[in-house]
Amino acid sequence: MQNIKFASNQQKAEIKRNLEFINIVTEKIKEYVNLELFSFEQLEEAQIGYLITPDGHSLITDEVDSWDTNWIVIGYETMCGDPLIIELNEKGYPVSTLIHGIGSWNGGNFLADSLENFLAIMKEINCFLTEKQVREGNQTIIMKELIALINVIVEHNRFTDFDIWKSLLSPLFMLAEEYEIALESNIAELKKQGKRISEIATQLKIQPKDVYMYMKKISQ
C-alpha cells in the first residue's frame, strides 16, 4: 500500500487483523446498522478523493481543516456517505465519521475510542440481535432495550455520544417504533375487553410492568 503510511509492519498487521474481525461481524449485522466497512485489501482504493486523487496524487495540503495524512478511510456511513476513519497517529486508532460536502473536514463524530472498541461495539450489537432473534424474524424490540444498548456503548467510549449511535442504529429504532405502535393498539383493545394487566402480559408475552407503562402512555 503505497499511499497509506503505516508507522510499522506491526501497526499494519494489527489494523489488518482488527479490520478482518470487524468485517466478519458487520457482515452479520449490516442490515441493521447504517455503516459499510471496507476490507483491508480495499483500503488503498478507498482513500481516493480523500488522501489521494484518482491518479494517485496527494490531496494533503497545509490548509486549515484539510485532510490529515494520518486519517485512513475504512468505510462509510450509508445514509449520507460520510467517511468512516481511523487515526493512525493516535493510541488504539480511534474511529470517527467526518462530515463531507461542507468545504472542510472539521466536522464529525467520534464512534469509538479505539479500533478494538469498535469491534467490541459490533459484537455487542450482534449479541443483541442474536438474543432478540431479530434475524429469525422476531421483531419484538422495544425502545428501552435499544436505549440500554447505546448507553453501554457510550459508557465504554468516552468521546462518543448517544445521538450518533441512535442515528447509526435507526433501522432497529424503526423496528421498535413499529412494534410499539402495534403493541399499544393490542393493549388498548385488550383493556377494552376488560382484561387485567397480568392477563394482557401473558397474552402478549411481555412484562406486567411494561403493560402498565403502555397503559399510562395510552391514557395520556
N, C-alpha and C positions, 0 to 999 in steps of 0.2 A: 504494500500500500504506500505509494509514493507521496501522496498529499497529506496523509494523516501522520502527524509527528508524535508517535508514541515515545515516551521517555526511555523505555527499555523493552526488551523482549519479554520480561516478566510482566510488565504492565499490559502489553499486547495480549499475552496469553491469559491473564486474569480477566480482561474485558471480554475476550473471545469466549471464555468458559461461562461467564455470567450471562452473556447475551444468548448463548445456546440454551441455557436453562430457562431463561426468561421466555424465549420463543416457544419452547415446549409447553410452558404453562399458558401463555397468552393464546396459543392456538386453541386451547380448550375453552377459553372464556371470551374470545374476541366478539362474539355476538352480543355480549352484554357490557362491553367496555369500549368507549369511543377512542381507542388507540390502535394504531397499526405499527408493528415493530419490524425492523429490517434484520436480516441475518448478518452475521459478521462479514460474510463474503460480499454482501451488497453495500457495505459502508462506504467504499470509495465512490461509487456512483451516487450514493445518497448525499454526498457533500456538494454536488453540482447545484449552483445557484446560491450557495451559502459560503462555503470555503473557497470554491473554485468555479470558473466558468466552464461551459460545456467542452471547450477545447483545452482545458487544464490550466488556465492562467489563474493566479491567485486573486481573490477578492478582498484580501486583507489590506486595510488602509490605516492611516493614522487618524482618521476622522473620529470624532466623539460618537459613541454608541454604535460603532460599526461592528461587524462580525469579529469575534475573538478567535485567534488561531487555536486556542485550547478547547473550543466548543466543537463537539462531534455529534452530528445528527444521527440518531439511532432509530428514529421512527417519526410518526406524526399523529396529531390529534385529528380524528376523522370528521368532525363537524365543521371545522374551519380550515383545516390543513396546516395548522401551526406546527412548526418543527419541534420534535422531542429531542433534547440534547443531554449529553453528559459533559462534565468539565474535567478535562484531563489533568489540570494542574491543582485540583482540589482533592483533599483526602477522601477516599471512598468513591469518588466520581459522582457528585450529586446529580440528580435527574430533574430537569425542568422542561417546561414548554416556553417558547418565545413567540410573541405575537408578530405575525408577518403583515406586511402591507401598510405599515404606519410611517415608513420613511426612516426608521431606526430600529435598533434591536435592544432598546432599554426597557421594554415591557414584557412581562411574562409571569409565570407561576412556578414555584418550587413544587415538585411532586414527592420527592424522596430525598433523604439526607445522603444516600449513597446508592450505588447500583445494586448492592446486596439487599438493601432495604426495599428497593423497588421490586426485586424478585420476591421478597417476603410478602409484599403487598399483593402481588399477583397470586401468590399461593393462598393468601388469606381469602381473596375473592373466590378463588377456585374451590376452597374448602366450604365457603358459604353456599355456593351453587350446588356442590355435592350434597351437603347436609339438607338443603331445602329441596333437592331433587328437581331443580329448575330445568335441567337439560332433558329430563324424562317427561316434561310436560306439566309438572306440578308448578302452578303459578301463585301459590298461596303465600306471597311475600307481603309483609306489612311495613309501613314506613319506619316504625320504631326499630325494626331489625336492621334496616339499611342505615339508619342514623347511628346505631350502635356499631355497625361495621366501619363506617367512616370515622367515628370517634376513636376506634382502635388504631386506624391508620394515622390519624393526626397526633395521637398520643405518642407514637413511636417515631415521628418525624417532625422535628422542631419547627421547620420553616415552611411546611405546607399548611393549607387551611381547608376548612370543611367545604367551602363553596366549589373549589376547583374539582374536588373528588366527587361531589354531588353532580357536577356537570359531566364528568367523565363516566359516571355510572348512571346517566339519565335513562338508558334502556331499562335498567332494573327499577328505577323510580316510576317509570311509566307503567310497568307491570304491577307494581304495588298500588299505584293510583287506581288502575282498572279493577284490581281485586278488591280494594277497599270500597269503591263505589258499589260494586255488586254485593259485597258483604253488608254494607249499610242497608241496602234495599232488602236483602233477605232478613236481616234482623228486624227491620221495621215491619215487614209482613208477618213474621212470626210473633212479634209483640202484639199486633192487631188480633192475632188468633188466640191471644191470652196465654201464650207460652211463658213459663218462668225463665229467669236468667240461666239457671242450671240446665234446663231442657234445651234452650237455644244453643248453649255452649256445646252440649253433647251432640246435637244435630249438625252443627256447623264445624265441629271439631276444632274449637278454639277455647281459650281460657275464659272462665266466667268473668274475670276482671276486665277482659277485653270486650266482652258483650256489654258490660256496664258502661265502659268508656264510650263505645259507639252509640249506646242508647242516649247518653248525655249529649253527645255531639248531634244526634238526630233531633233531639228536643230543643236545641238552641235556636 
